Structure formats: C-alpha cells, structure tokens
Amino acid sequence: MPPKKTTRTREEVLERKRIAESLRYQRLKNDPEKRQQMKENERKKYQMKKRKGTRKLVKNMDRREQKAAKRIWKEHCTTYRAKKKSLKDITNNFVRENTPDFLPVSPAPPVSPENVLAVARRKAKLKRERIIREKDRKIYHYKKKMEKYKKRLQRLEKANSKNNADTPNTKLQTMCDTPEYRKEVVKKALFGEVLNEQLKENYANLKTLKE
C-alpha cells in the first residue's frame, strides 16, 4: 500500500518555495561569474526604474512618500527576519531528525604513571626556574642599591677628608696627642709666652723714653 501523502497548507507551500528561492539565490552568490551577472542585472533594473520614475531617491520624495517608503522598508525587514528565523528552524529540525539520540563516546586513553610523573617533573622544573629568576632579579636589585650607597659613602668620605685638611691647629693637636712631641710643644709654648712678655715690656719702655 503506497504511503499516504501528507497535505500541506498554503503557508507551508509558500514557505518552502521561498526557501528554495533563497537557496537558489545563495548558489548564485557563491558562483563569482553568476554573482557578477546578477548584480549587473539588478543594477540595470534599478536604473530603468529610476528613468521611469517608479523608483525615487529619498531626497526627491515628499513627506508622505518618505513615510510610505519607511513603512515598506520596515515590512521588508520584518519579512526578512521571519524568513531567516524560519530557515533556521527548518535547518535545526532537519539536523535534529537526522541525528541519533546518543553519539558513540570514544573512551579516554588511559594515563600511564610515566606520563603523570613526567608532567609532575615538568611542572616542578618550571616552578624552580621561576623561583631562580625571581631570586636573580632580587639579587641584581640589591647589588645596584649597595653600589649606589657605596658610591655615596665614598663621596662623603672624600668631602670630609677635604674639610679636615692639615691646618696649624690640627697640626698642633696632632703633636699634642703624640707623647714624643708633647715636651717640645710645651717648651715652644713657654718660649713664646716669655718672648711675648719681653716684647710687651720693651714696647712699654720705648714709649716711656719717647715721652
């Protein structure tokens, strides 16, 4: 007994025709030569409509014509979105109907202990290298800091050595701090005081004689 034909509604027939036309249009777009020819035909049709006045630019329309064109454009957009959704639903239904409920799942390959050990060693090696790089970076940073402070200390010591250059007072202090020179310093100091007193006395006597 032949299978009973399923009756389709008028909407379903029209929808299938639209889908077939869309697929034909898609095939034309995928062929470069046919796509170029299709574009050329559409351009000629558009130019002919412009010459006849059946197709106007928006800038050449009055307010009522612009509203009508906008309404038609919205209707076309709604129809296009509906067609796109319908085509998507048909495609999804086709895939669902032709896909088995359960796909065979390939068993995962067994993991050997050697592979696990190799992965663990590689991770440990990467961790050690990261720690060593971090330590090297810190050592380099502290070395630069130490070198900076060392140079600063050298500059301070050099400045102090210039300020503490040998002067008569520093020389005298050094001689007083040294035992072998201390007696000589005392003698010279006493001699200087006696000489100073004698000079004062001579100056006073000289002043008295002049008077």
C-alpha positions as a Python dict, from the first residue, in 0.01 Angstrom:
ca = {
    (1, 'M'): (0, 0, 0),
    (2, 'P'): (158, 333, -102),
    (3, 'P'): (231, 578, 180),
    (4, 'K'): (-30, 839, 241),
    (5, 'K'): (66, 1183, 118),
    (6, 'T'): (80, 1449, 383),
    (7, 'T'): (-129, 1751, 297),
    (8, 'R'): (48, 2083, 332),
    (9, 'T'): (-113, 2415, 397),
    (10, 'R'): (-78, 2707, 159),
    (11, 'E'): (156, 2882, 401),
    (12, 'E'): (386, 2579, 418),
    (13, 'V'): (397, 2553, 37),
    (14, 'L'): (479, 2923, 2),
    (15, 'E'): (742, 2896, 275),
    (16, 'R'): (910, 2605, 100),
    (17, 'K'): (909, 2799, -227),
    (18, 'R'): (1068, 3096, -54),
    (19, 'I'): (1332, 2872, 99),
    (20, 'A'): (1407, 2714, -238),
    (21, 'E'): (1437, 3061, -392),
    (22, 'S'): (1668, 3168, -111),
    (23, 'L'): (1888, 2863, -166),
    (24, 'R'): (1898, 2934, -541),
    (25, 'Y'): (1997, 3292, -468),
    (26, 'Q'): (2267, 3167, -232),
    (27, 'R'): (2406, 2935, -502),
    (28, 'L'): (2420, 3229, -742),
    (29, 'K'): (2610, 3432, -484),
    (30, 'N'): (2863, 3152, -437),
    (31, 'D'): (2944, 3148, -811),
    (32, 'P'): (3160, 3458, -892),
    (33, 'E'): (3050, 3485, -1256),
    (34, 'K'): (2682, 3435, -1185),
    (35, 'R'): (2702, 3673, -888),
    (36, 'Q'): (2854, 3943, -1108),
    (37, 'Q'): (2588, 3886, -1374),
    (38, 'M'): (2314, 3901, -1110),
    (39, 'K'): (2450, 4231, -976),
    (40, 'E'): (2462, 4374, -1326),
    (41, 'N'): (2100, 4273, -1393),
    (42, 'E'): (1987, 4426, -1064),
    (43, 'R'): (2173, 4748, -1142),
    (44, 'K'): (2007, 4769, -1486),
    (45, 'K'): (1663, 4712, -1333),
    (46, 'Y'): (1728, 4984, -1077),
    (47, 'Q'): (1843, 5235, -1342),
    (48, 'M'): (1537, 5156, -1557),
    (49, 'K'): (1304, 5214, -1261),
    (50, 'K'): (1477, 5546, -1191),
    (51, 'R'): (1429, 5657, -1552),
    (52, 'K'): (1062, 5559, -1548),
    (53, 'G'): (1012, 5736, -1217),
    (54, 'T'): (890, 5428, -1033),
    (55, 'R'): (1196, 5435, -807),
    (56, 'K'): (1279, 5766, -638),
    (57, 'L'): (1562, 5871, -414),
    (58, 'V'): (1470, 5975, -61),
    (59, 'K'): (1580, 6334, -127),
    (60, 'N'): (1337, 6353, -422),
    (61, 'M'): (1037, 6228, -218),
    (62, 'D'): (786, 6444, -37),
    (63, 'R'): (697, 6383, 327),
    (64, 'R'): (411, 6142, 250),
    (65, 'E'): (623, 5934, 11),
    (66, 'Q'): (906, 5916, 267),
    (67, 'K'): (666, 5781, 531),
    (68, 'A'): (530, 5523, 287),
    (69, 'A'): (883, 5415, 187),
    (70, 'K'): (979, 5385, 553),
    (71, 'R'): (672, 5169, 624),
    (72, 'I'): (753, 4942, 328),
    (73, 'W'): (1114, 4916, 441),
    (74, 'K'): (1002, 4811, 791),
    (75, 'E'): (771, 4548, 641),
    (76, 'H'): (1055, 4412, 428),
    (77, 'C'): (1282, 4396, 734),
    (78, 'T'): (1016, 4210, 932),
    (79, 'T'): (962, 3966, 645),
    (80, 'Y'): (1337, 3912, 608),
    (81, 'R'): (1379, 3837, 978),
    (82, 'A'): (1083, 3598, 970),
    (83, 'K'): (1228, 3416, 669),
    (84, 'K'): (1566, 3394, 835),
    (85, 'K'): (1413, 3252, 1154),
    (86, 'S'): (1202, 3003, 957),
    (87, 'L'): (1504, 2884, 761),
    (88, 'K'): (1697, 2842, 1084),
    (89, 'D'): (1412, 2642, 1240),
    (90, 'I'): (1386, 2416, 936),
    (91, 'T'): (1762, 2357, 941),
    (92, 'N'): (1756, 2278, 1313),
    (93, 'N'): (1465, 2039, 1268),
    (94, 'F'): (1643, 1863, 984),
    (95, 'V'): (1958, 1824, 1192),
    (96, 'R'): (1757, 1704, 1492),
    (97, 'E'): (1566, 1447, 1288),
    (98, 'N'): (1878, 1308, 1124),
    (99, 'T'): (2099, 1298, 1433),
    (100, 'P'): (2098, 988, 1656),
    (101, 'D'): (1995, 1033, 2016),
    (102, 'F'): (2323, 901, 2153),
    (103, 'L'): (2656, 960, 1987),
    (104, 'P'): (2923, 698, 2047),
    (105, 'V'): (3168, 826, 2301),
    (106, 'S'): (3525, 722, 2244),
    (107, 'P'): (3690, 608, 2565),
    (108, 'A'): (3958, 835, 2700),
    (109, 'P'): (4310, 696, 2657),
    (110, 'P'): (4449, 556, 2980),
    (111, 'V'): (4704, 774, 3155),
    (112, 'S'): (5019, 585, 3239),
    (113, 'P'): (5212, 654, 3562),
    (114, 'E'): (5514, 751, 3350),
    (115, 'N'): (5316, 1030, 3185),
    (116, 'V'): (5191, 1155, 3522),
    (117, 'L'): (5545, 1154, 3659),
    (118, 'A'): (5678, 1337, 3351),
    (119, 'V'): (5411, 1606, 3385),
    (120, 'A'): (5488, 1648, 3757),
    (121, 'R'): (5860, 1680, 3686),
    (122, 'R'): (5799, 1937, 3415),
    (123, 'K'): (5582, 2144, 3648),
    (124, 'A'): (5842, 2123, 3926),
    (125, 'K'): (6115, 2230, 3682),
    (126, 'L'): (5914, 2530, 3566),
    (127, 'K'): (5849, 2627, 3929),
    (128, 'R'): (6221, 2605, 4015),
    (129, 'E'): (6315, 2815, 3714),
    (130, 'R'): (6058, 3077, 3813),
    (131, 'I'): (6192, 3090, 4171),
    (132, 'I'): (6553, 3119, 4046),
    (133, 'R'): (6460, 3401, 3808),
    (134, 'E'): (6289, 3586, 4093),
    (135, 'K'): (6592, 3544, 4321),
    (136, 'D'): (6830, 3662, 4046),
    (137, 'R'): (6614, 3968, 3997),
    (138, 'K'): (6621, 4049, 4369),
    (139, 'I'): (7000, 3995, 4390),
    (140, 'Y'): (7054, 4229, 4095),
    (141, 'H'): (6827, 4489, 4258),
    (142, 'Y'): (7008, 4476, 4594),
    (143, 'K'): (7351, 4484, 4426),
    (144, 'K'): (7257, 4804, 4245),
    (145, 'K'): (7133, 4953, 4572),
    (146, 'M'): (7452, 4854, 4755),
    (147, 'E'): (7667, 5003, 4478),
    (148, 'K'): (7472, 5328, 4498),
    (149, 'Y'): (7520, 5359, 4876),
    (150, 'K'): (7888, 5263, 4844),
    (151, 'K'): (7949, 5547, 4597),
    (152, 'R'): (7760, 5786, 4822),
    (153, 'L'): (7977, 5686, 5121),
    (154, 'Q'): (8293, 5737, 4914),
    (155, 'R'): (8180, 6087, 4817),
    (156, 'L'): (8109, 6174, 5182),
    (157, 'E'): (8448, 6043, 5295),
    (158, 'K'): (8621, 6241, 5022),
    (159, 'A'): (8437, 6558, 5125),
    (160, 'N'): (8527, 6504, 5492),
    (161, 'S'): (8892, 6449, 5407),
    (162, 'K'): (8899, 6783, 5222),
    (163, 'N'): (8735, 6964, 5515),
    (164, 'N'): (8978, 6809, 5763),
    (165, 'A'): (9292, 6912, 5574),
    (166, 'D'): (9604, 6995, 5781),
    (167, 'T'): (9586, 7341, 5944),
    (168, 'P'): (9810, 7492, 6218),
    (169, 'N'): (9554, 7397, 6482),
    (170, 'T'): (9517, 7039, 6353),
    (171, 'K'): (9894, 7002, 6336),
    (172, 'L'): (9929, 7133, 6693),
    (173, 'Q'): (9655, 6898, 6811),
    (174, 'T'): (9828, 6606, 6642),
    (175, 'M'): (10161, 6696, 6805),
    (176, 'C'): (9998, 6728, 7149),
    (177, 'D'): (9841, 6386, 7108),
    (178, 'T'): (10183, 6235, 7032),
    (179, 'P'): (10399, 6171, 7350),
    (180, 'E'): (10738, 6228, 7186),
    (181, 'Y'): (10635, 6573, 7057),
    (182, 'R'): (10445, 6685, 7368),
    (183, 'K'): (10754, 6818, 7562),
    (184, 'E'): (10877, 7011, 7261),
    (185, 'V'): (10537, 7170, 7219),
    (186, 'V'): (10533, 7276, 7588),
    (187, 'K'): (10884, 7427, 7558),
    (188, 'K'): (10791, 7620, 7248),
    (189, 'A'): (10472, 7742, 7410),
    (190, 'L'): (10661, 7867, 7720),
    (191, 'F'): (10925, 8029, 7500),
    (192, 'G'): (10653, 8202, 7305),
    (193, 'E'): (10490, 8336, 7621),
    (194, 'V'): (10825, 8467, 7757),
    (195, 'L'): (10902, 8627, 7422),
    (196, 'N'): (10560, 8788, 7413),
    (197, 'E'): (10604, 8934, 7766),
    (198, 'Q'): (10952, 9065, 7678),
    (199, 'L'): (10823, 9234, 7364),
    (200, 'K'): (10546, 9400, 7561),
    (201, 'E'): (10795, 9525, 7823),
    (202, 'N'): (11035, 9659, 7557),
    (203, 'Y'): (10749, 9837, 7384),
    (204, 'A'): (10643, 10000, 7714),
    (205, 'N'): (10999, 10118, 7792),
    (206, 'L'): (11037, 10259, 7441),
    (207, 'K'): (10716, 10453, 7479),
    (208, 'T'): (10833, 10597, 7817),
    (209, 'L'): (11166, 10719, 7670),
    (210, 'K'): (10988, 10899, 7387),
    (211, 'E'): (10775, 11088, 7633),
}
